[in-house]
């Protein structure tokens, strides 16, 4: 009788479905739209983003130019779409290089321990003393303005942020009982690092890389805005904000405002996705512990 009542109560209990994360869904859709626009830019606009026509400078929004033209007569909509390629791909290169180096340094530091751990930890601490923008400016001063020096400098600057977090997670993984069990059966520490520690720290590294992607976008746009990153006539969102400043004073706001809005929206979307990934990784760790 009691079992029947319990079963009936369980059957009558409403099924609680997980709530959809609407902001996350919106962020993913927004980021997907930017990526697709960058990929299919030649199909969406046949106009060359670098082609100047000084007879059509500062044209207003019209059917032939959805967002008008800039001070050189270049189509703003075309430059916005093609600029997404640089503004989205270059930060991805930065966080990818920083993620690989940071993960490698963090795992080696945690697995080796001792003197190696202390030396690598101090190197990561020293890296925190040099902001990404400072390293990028130094790189430009040494090698000249351009995208490559800025990307390399920013990638180096982001290594400590990923390396420190990966190292802490790897250290926590190395003290778990299954590591001692694997060592007791004769497996080497480096084999354990590759096949067990690395898979354990990858979710955390990926979450940190996603968060860092947004910061890399801002830093790269700032360098282009200052004239030390992407160089004209290449289309880039940060460069568009800078080039559109002169037009804003004359009432032609489209170039600067649209490019700035694209940067803000994409950075917010990526940051939200990164925060959600970090939260989920944290919850998985709590359950595992």
Number of C-alpha atoms within 10 A of each C-alpha: 6 7 8 9 10 11 12 11 11 11 10 9 9 8 8 6 6 6 6 8 9 9 13 17 12 14 20 16 13 16 19 13 13 17 17 13 18 21 15 12 21 14 9 13 16 9 18 13 20 17 13 17 14 13 9 16 16 23 20 15 14 10 8 11 17 14 19 23 28 28 19 17 18 25 29 29 24 24 27 24 25 25 23 24 20 21 27 23 13 20 24 21 17 26 29 18 20 25 28 16 18 28 27 17 22 29 27 18 25 25 20 14 14 10 10 14 19 14 13 20 20 12 12 21 14 11 17 16 11 14 12 23 18 14 19 27 20 15 21 20 12 10 12 15 20 17 18 15 22 30 25 17 20 27 26 22 23 27 27 26 20 27 27 22 17 29 25 15 21 25 17 13 20 19 10 11 9 12 17 13 11 14 13 10 8 8 13 11 17 14 12 16 21 12 10 17 23 19 11 17 22 16 18 23 24 20 21 22 27 24 22 23 25 24 19 28 26 17 21 30 27 19 23 26 20 13 17 23 27 25 15 13 14 14 23 27 33 28 28 26 24 20 19 21 15 15 17 14 9 9 9 20 17 22 28 24 16 19 24 17 13 18 22 14 15 22 22 16 21 23 19 20 22 22 16 17 19 20 14 15 17 14 12 12 13 9 7 7 7
